[in-house]
Every structure is written in C-alpha cells, then in structure tokens.
Amino acid sequence: MSASADLSPARAIQLRVPAKLNSFLHITGRRADGYHTLQTIFRAINLYDEITLTQTNGTAITRSVGPDFISPLDDLSVRAAKLLQAHAQFDGGADIALYKVIPTGAGMGGGSSDAAGVLIGLNQLWGLNLPIQTLRELALNLGADVPFFLHGGDQWAEGIGEILTPISLPRADYVIVYPGVHCDTQTLFAQASLPRLMTPLSADQVQAGAPTCNAFEALVLAQYPHVAAAREWLIAQAGNARLTGSGSALFATVVDQKTARRIKAACPPPWQAWFARSLGN
C-alpha cells in the first residue's frame, strides 16, 4: 500500500492512504451469490486521506475525528478496527482520527483505502505481526476493493475485484473532477440496463490497445445530470474523460502538469478538481 507510517513513543501511528482510479471497468458475469464478476485496472494515485491511530486503555474502538455524514458505527475504518481486534483477540483499544480528502461516493475507493490503512496501521501499532494474507482475508470481509489498498500501485483485478495481479503501466498525470454527486453502487448494480456479459479480455489485450470502457458510465450519465455536465466540461477542457468505479468522479489523462493545473483552476464551483499522478508499483 502506498502509505507512510511513523510510530511515536505516545503509541500513535500516522498514515496517508491513497485514492484509486479505474482505468476501465468491465462486468463479465454474475455469480450464484449475486456478486458481479469484473475486470478492471486499479491505479493508486497521490490523493490521500490522513489517519492517526492512537492506542488506548480498555477495549473500546473510538473515532474522535471523522466525517459528520458517516456515523462511527457505519464507518468502514471503525469496522476494520473491530474486525482486526476480534480476529486477533486483542485486549487493547484504539482511537481513530480520520481526516477526509478523498470524496465519498465518488468511485475513488476512499472508504476502502481508509479501512485498509487501519488494518495495516493497527497490525503494527498493536504488535500483532499478522501476515499480509491474513489481512487480505479480513479486508475482503469489508469490501471487494479493500484488498487492493493493502498493496496499492497498479493492479489487474478480476473476480469481484479481489484477484489481483501487479501490472506495469507508464506513469500518468490526471485531472479529476468530482461533481458533488453521491452515486449509490448497490442501486446501480441492481439496474436491469447494466451490461453484465461483457467479453473477458486479457491484460495483454488491454495493454495492446483493445477497446475498453466503464460499464457504469452510460447508466450514471443518464441518471445523474450533474455527472453528464461534468463529463462534457472535462472533455472540452482535456479532450477525454472517463468515469472511475461506479462514479461520480471523472478523470482525464493530461500531457503535463501545466495543462492539469490550468484545468483544475478553471473548474466551476461547486465541483471540485484535483491534479493527481499515478503512484506505480
């Protein structure tokens, strides 16, 4: 995972956890348990949430700082801490201070990255020394893309997103636009018009230039006018735009930082824009 950690004598650890983009996203089928199978490339980027984990007396898991619109009981980072604590039968507690930058409901994996960061950080802070495979198994209980954030970089993903293979891609610069819309992934997965039988591709085919898309894009554009407007604006500015995950954020590949900063500065409020770079493996 692309996270930096510093352990202090006060028994606290600080981490930066990255967002991700989906270079493309194809849905290739649906399993008997209702989960959809997919193919995608996850790219970690240098847009970060920040987390401070502090070991506490007693067994309580608390969240002293976090987004007002997500209760601690529903916060994936709190759930991750409790899951790790229960698995390890650890008799200590922790406080989580979560400083959000990655927008929620944007398809950028912020909540999943926070959860993975908590698993990594508390494994170190509590001195559990659990192997990465154990953390992966716990991560999958929290969400299909949480295992990716234990590794970060560029990963070819299949299954429900948990079968990961490192992939070598050129570094890239992006402008990301968030139109302030929360797209509900479960609702979108339930839509009858969602394409579910896309032809599987190999990683080699994709790297050789095989046509790809985001299976959610047409559906999201039809249902969320603000996302459609942001896409048109970004195409006009950068010449390209694609949805990440199930939305609502869009990203464009740009040729240099100067172009990225110009587009970012021109982004009309209340939309938000960022310049970001892929982190690589």
Secondary structure, 3 states (H helix, E strand, C coil): CCCCEEECCCCEEEEEEEEEEEEEEEEEEECCCCCEEEEEEEEEEEEEEEEEEEEECCCCEEEEECCCCCCHHHCHHHHHHHHHHHHHCCCCEEEEEEECCCCCCCCCCHHHHHHHHHHHHHHHHCCCCCCHHHHHHHHHHHCCCHHHHHHCCEEEEECCCCEEEECCCCCCEEEEEECCCCCCHHHHHCCCCCCCCCCCCCHHHHHCCCCCCECCHHHHHHHCHHHHHHHHHHHHHHCCCEECCCCCCEEEEECCHHHHHHHHHHCCCCCEEEEEEECCC
